[in-house]
Amino acid sequence: MKSLNRFIFFSVLILGALLVIFPFLWMLSTALKVEGKGMKFEFIPRADVTVGLFELGADGKSFGPNKNDRTSVGDSMVRFAYFAPEARAVEISLRDGLTASLKKGEDGVWALDQSLPFETYKYEFALHRDWKGALKSLYTFDNFTKIWSNTSYPFGRYLVNSFIVAISSSLLTVLICALAAYVFAKKNFPGKQFLFWMFMGAMMIPGMMYMVPQFAIVSSFGWMNSLQGLVVPHLSNVFGLFMLKQMMESIPDSLFEAARMDGAGEWTVFRVIVIPLSLPALAILFLLTFVGQWNNFLWQLIVNTPDSPFLTLPVGLALFKGQYQTQWEQMMAASSFSILPIVALFLFTQKFLIEGLTAGGVKE
C-alpha cells in the first residue's frame, strides 16, 4: 500500500511538471520549425509524406496548400515541379490515375514535363526522404538568424531597450524602497503608522486605475517616447516597501547602537549593516521588479509611438502579428531569446530566494 501511494504521488508530480513545462516546450519546438509548420501539431519528422491536394487550372495557375509547388504551363506542355532539396525521390499522382517519378534539378526542384491538354488537373506529390532530410523538412535554426538579420525588425535594439528599462527600474526601485523601509522600520516620526497604513491601503486599488492619471502626467511632462516615461512611473513599489520593512525590523537594535557608539553615521549604518543583512529581501525585490518590467507590455505600448526608438521587447514581439498573417515561428524564436535573461537572473539569485524564504526572526 505504501509503494502504491508513492507511485501515485510521484505520478501526479510528474504530470504536474509536464503540464507546467509544456508551454515552454511548445514555444521552443515552434521556434525550431520551418515556416508554415509552427502551428501544426507535428513533432516527429516523417520520411515519407504526401503533399497536396493541388489544382492546376486551365489558365495555367496553380492552387494548393504549399508554396513549394512550382508547377507551370508552357507551350503545349505542363511542367509539374516541386521544391524539395532534402528529398531522395519525388512522385506525382494525378486524379486520373497517372503516377510518375520526378527528376531532381540542381536548384533542388523536382520536375516532370508532360504533354497534356490544357484543362484542370488535381494532383499531389509523394516525398521520400531519409531521416536527415525529414528532420530538415520540419526543423531549422533559420528562425533565430532571421530575427537578428531582419533590417525591418531591430530585435537587438528592442532587447537593449528592455535591458535598460528593466535594470534601471529594478535598481532604483530597490534603492527607494530600501531607504523608505529603513525609515519606517527603525525611525520614529509623527504620523508614521498613519502614513504606513495609507500606503498599505493603496495596494488595494487596482493598478489599472493609476494608468490614466499616470499617462496624463507623463504626457504633460513631455516624457512620451523617452526612457524616463518608461521607468519613473513604476519606481514606487508599496509591496517592496512592506517586504523590506518586515525584513529590517528583524535586525537587532543593538547592532545600530554599537555602530553609533563607534561613530558611524546614518549612511554608514545603512550601507554596512542594513544592506548586507537585508540582501536576500533586496534580491527578491530586484528579481520581482525586473520580471515585471521585462514583461510589461501595456504601459510600454501606450507611452511609445510606433516610430519610437525606445520600443521594448514585449512591444516588438507583437509586431510579428500582421494584418493578414502571423510569423509564429519567428515570434517564438524571439520569445525564446526573451526568456534567457529571466532564467539567468533566477539562477543567479536563487540562493538569495531560498535564504529569503527560509529566514526566521533574528533574536537579540
C-alpha positions in Angstrom: 0.0 0.0 0.0 2.9 2.4 0.8 4.5 1.7 -2.6 1.2 2.4 -4.4 0.8 5.7 -2.6 4.4 6.7 -3.5 3.7 5.7 -7.1 0.6 7.8 -7.3 2.3 10.7 -5.5 5.2 10.8 -7.9 3.0 10.2 -10.9 0.9 13.3 -10.0 4.1 15.3 -9.5 5.5 14.3 -12.9 2.2 15.0 -14.6 2.1 18.4 -13.0 5.7 19.1 -14.1 4.8 18.2 -17.6 1.8 20.5 -17.6 3.9 23.4 -16.4 6.8 22.8 -18.8 4.5 22.1 -21.9 4.2 25.8 -22.9 7.9 26.2 -22.9 8.4 23.1 -24.9 5.8 24.2 -27.4 7.4 27.6 -27.8 10.9 26.1 -28.3 9.6 23.5 -30.8 7.7 26.2 -32.7 10.8 28.3 -32.9 12.7 25.5 -34.4 10.1 24.6 -37.1 10.3 25.7 -40.7 8.0 28.4 -41.9 4.4 27.4 -42.2 4.6 24.5 -39.8 4.7 26.3 -36.5 1.0 25.8 -35.5 0.8 22.3 -36.8 0.7 19.5 -34.1 3.7 17.7 -35.7 6.8 17.0 -33.7 8.2 13.7 -35.2 9.6 14.0 -38.8 8.2 11.6 -41.3 10.4 10.1 -44.0 7.5 9.5 -46.4 4.8 12.1 -46.7 2.1 13.1 -49.2 1.7 16.8 -50.0 -1.4 18.2 -51.6 -4.1 18.3 -52.9 -3.0 20.8 -55.6 -5.1 22.1 -58.5 -3.8 23.4 -61.9 -6.4 25.5 -63.7 -6.9 25.7 -67.4 -5.4 29.2 -67.3 -2.1 27.8 -66.0 -2.4 29.0 -62.4 -1.7 26.5 -59.6 -3.6 26.5 -56.3 -2.7 24.5 -53.2 -1.7 24.4 -49.6 2.1 24.6 -50.1 4.2 27.4 -51.7 6.8 24.8 -52.7 4.6 23.7 -55.6 6.3 25.1 -58.8 4.0 23.6 -61.4 3.6 25.7 -64.5 2.3 25.6 -68.0 4.4 26.1 -71.1 3.9 25.7 -74.9 1.7 22.7 -75.2 3.3 21.2 -72.1 2.7 21.0 -68.4 5.7 21.1 -66.1 4.9 19.5 -62.7 7.5 20.7 -60.2 8.1 20.7 -56.5 10.8 22.3 -54.4 12.2 19.6 -52.1 16.0 19.7 -51.9 16.0 17.3 -48.9 14.1 14.5 -50.7 15.7 11.5 -52.3 12.7 10.8 -54.5 9.5 12.5 -55.5 6.5 11.1 -57.2 3.4 12.7 -58.6 -0.1 11.3 -58.7 -2.9 12.8 -60.7 -6.5 12.2 -60.0 -7.0 10.5 -63.4 -4.6 7.7 -62.3 -1.3 9.0 -63.8 1.7 8.3 -61.5 5.2 9.2 -62.4 8.6 10.0 -60.8 10.1 13.4 -61.0 13.8 14.2 -61.7 15.8 16.5 -59.4 17.5 19.6 -60.8 20.5 21.4 -59.5 18.3 24.0 -57.8 16.6 21.4 -55.6 13.4 21.4 -57.7 12.0 18.1 -58.8 10.3 18.3 -62.2 8.4 16.3 -64.8 7.4 17.6 -68.2 4.2 16.1 -69.6 2.4 16.9 -72.9 -1.2 17.2 -71.7 -4.2 19.1 -72.9 -5.0 22.4 -71.1 -7.6 21.6 -68.6 -8.0 21.5 -64.8 -5.8 18.9 -63.1 -5.8 17.8 -59.4 -2.6 16.2 -58.2 -0.4 15.5 -55.2 3.3 14.8 -54.5 4.7 11.9 -52.6 8.1 12.8 -51.0 10.5 10.1 -50.0 13.3 11.2 -47.7 16.0 9.8 -45.4 15.9 10.6 -41.7 18.2 13.6 -42.1 16.2 15.1 -44.9 13.0 14.5 -42.9 14.5 16.3 -40.0 15.5 19.3 -42.1 12.0 19.5 -43.6 10.5 20.1 -40.2 13.2 21.7 -38.0 15.6 24.5 -38.7 17.7 27.2 -36.9 17.0 29.8 -39.6 14.3 31.5 -37.5 16.9 32.5 -34.9 19.2 34.0 -37.5 16.3 35.8 -39.3 15.2 37.8 -36.3 18.8 39.1 -35.9 19.4 39.8 -39.6 15.9 41.4 -40.4 16.6 45.0 -41.0 12.9 45.9 -40.7 12.8 44.4 -37.3 15.6 45.7 -35.0 15.4 42.9 -32.5 18.8 43.9 -31.0 17.6 47.4 -30.2 14.4 46.1 -28.6 16.5 43.8 -26.4 18.9 46.5 -25.3 15.9 48.8 -24.5 14.3 46.1 -22.4 17.6 45.6 -20.5 17.9 49.4 -19.9 14.3 49.8 -18.7 14.2 46.6 -16.5 17.7 47.1 -14.9 17.3 50.8 -14.2 13.7 50.3 -12.8 14.9 47.4 -10.6 17.9 49.2 -9.2 16.0 52.5 -8.5 13.0 50.6 -7.0 15.3 48.7 -4.7 17.1 51.8 -3.6 14.0 53.8 -2.9 12.2 51.0 -1.2 15.2 50.2 1.0 15.6 53.8 2.1 11.9 54.1 2.9 11.7 50.7 4.6 14.7 51.7 6.8 12.9 54.8 8.0 9.6 53.0 8.7 11.4 50.1 10.4 13.9 51.9 12.6 12.9 55.5 12.9 10.1 57.3 14.8 8.3 60.4 13.5 4.8 61.9 13.8 2.2 60.1 11.7 4.4 57.1 11.0 1.7 54.5 11.5 -0.9 56.5 9.7 1.3 57.1 6.7 2.4 53.5 6.5 -1.2 52.2 6.6 -2.1 54.7 3.9 0.5 53.1 1.7 -0.9 49.6 2.6 -4.4 50.8 1.7 -3.1 52.0 -1.7 -2.3 48.3 -2.5 -6.0 47.5 -2.6 -6.5 49.9 -5.6 -6.2 48.0 -8.9 -3.2 49.1 -10.9 -5.3 49.9 -14.0 -6.9 52.7 -12.0 -3.5 54.5 -12.0 -2.9 54.2 -15.7 -4.9 57.1 -17.0 -3.5 59.7 -14.4 0.0 58.3 -14.9 -0.4 58.7 -18.7 -1.7 62.3 -18.2 1.3 63.2 -16.0 3.8 61.6 -18.4 2.2 63.4 -21.4 2.2 66.7 -19.6 5.9 66.3 -18.7 6.8 65.6 -22.3 8.0 62.2 -21.5 6.4 60.3 -24.4 8.9 58.2 -26.3 11.5 58.6 -23.6 13.3 56.4 -21.1 12.0 58.4 -18.1 8.5 57.8 -19.3 9.1 54.1 -19.2 10.9 54.0 -15.9 9.8 56.7 -13.4 6.1 55.9 -13.1 6.8 52.5 -11.7 9.5 53.3 -9.1 7.1 53.5 -6.2 6.6 49.9 -5.0 4.4 49.6 -1.9 4.8 45.8 -1.8 8.6 46.2 -1.8 8.4 48.8 1.0 6.3 46.4 3.1 8.6 43.4 2.4 11.8 45.3 3.2 10.3 46.9 6.3 9.4 43.5 7.7 12.9 42.3 7.0 14.6 45.3 8.5 12.5 45.1 11.7 14.1 41.8 12.5 17.6 43.3 12.6 18.6 43.7 16.3 18.7 47.3 17.5 21.9 46.5 19.4 23.8 46.5 16.1 22.7 50.0 15.4 23.6 51.2 18.9 27.1 49.6 18.6 27.7 51.2 15.3 26.7 54.7 16.5 28.9 54.2 19.6 31.8 53.7 17.1 30.9 57.0 15.4 29.0 55.6 12.4 26.6 58.0 10.7 23.2 57.1 9.2 24.7 56.4 5.7 27.3 54.2 7.2 24.8 52.3 9.3 22.5 51.8 6.2 25.4 50.7 4.0 27.3 48.5 6.4 24.5 46.9 8.5 21.1 47.3 6.8 22.1 46.4 3.2 24.1 43.3 3.9 21.6 41.9 6.4 18.7 42.6 4.0 20.4 41.3 0.9 18.0 38.3 0.4 14.9 40.5 0.5 16.7 43.1 -1.7 17.5 40.3 -4.2 13.8 39.1 -4.2 12.6 42.6 -4.8 15.1 43.2 -7.6 14.0 39.9 -9.3 10.3 40.6 -9.0 10.7 44.2 -10.3 12.9 43.0 -13.2 10.5 40.3 -14.3 7.6 42.8 -14.0 9.3 45.4 -16.1 10.7 42.9 -18.6 7.2 41.6 -19.4 5.4 45.0 -19.1 3.6 45.3 -22.4 0.7 47.7 -21.9 2.5 50.6 -20.4 5.4 50.4 -22.7 2.9 50.3 -25.6 0.9 53.4 -24.7 3.9 55.7 -23.9 5.6 54.8 -27.2 4.6 55.6 -30.7 5.3 53.1 -33.4 8.4 55.1 -34.6 9.8 55.5 -31.1 13.5 54.5 -30.7 12.7 53.2 -27.2 10.4 50.3 -28.2 11.0 47.3 -25.9 10.9 43.6 -26.5 7.2 42.9 -25.4 6.0 45.5 -27.9 8.4 44.3 -30.5 7.1 40.7 -30.3 3.7 41.9 -31.1 5.0 43.3 -34.4 5.2 39.7 -35.8 1.4 39.6 -35.9 0.4 41.3 -39.1 -3.0 42.1 -40.6 -3.0 39.1 -42.9 -0.6 36.6 -41.4 1.4 35.9 -38.3 5.0 34.7 -38.3 4.6 32.3 -35.5 8.0 30.6 -35.9 10.0 33.9 -35.7 7.8 35.2 -32.9 8.6 32.0 -30.8 12.3 32.3 -31.7 12.3 35.9 -30.4 10.3 34.8 -27.3 12.9 32.1 -26.7 15.6 34.8 -26.6 13.5 37.0 -24.3 13.3 34.4 -21.5 17.0 33.8 -21.3 17.7 36.9 -19.1 14.9 35.8 -16.7 16.4 32.3 -16.5 19.9 33.6 -15.9 18.7 36.1 -13.3 16.8 33.4 -11.4 19.9 31.1 -11.4 22.0 33.9 -10.1 19.5 34.9 -7.3 18.1 31.5 -6.4 20.4 31.3 -3.3 19.0 34.6 -2.1 15.5 33.5 -2.8 15.9 30.4 -0.7 17.5 32.5 2.1 14.7 35.0 2.0 12.0 32.2 2.1 13.6 30.3 5.0 15.0 33.3 7.0 13.5 33.4 10.5 13.5 36.2 13.0 16.8 37.2 14.5 16.6 37.3 18.3 18.7 39.7 20.3 
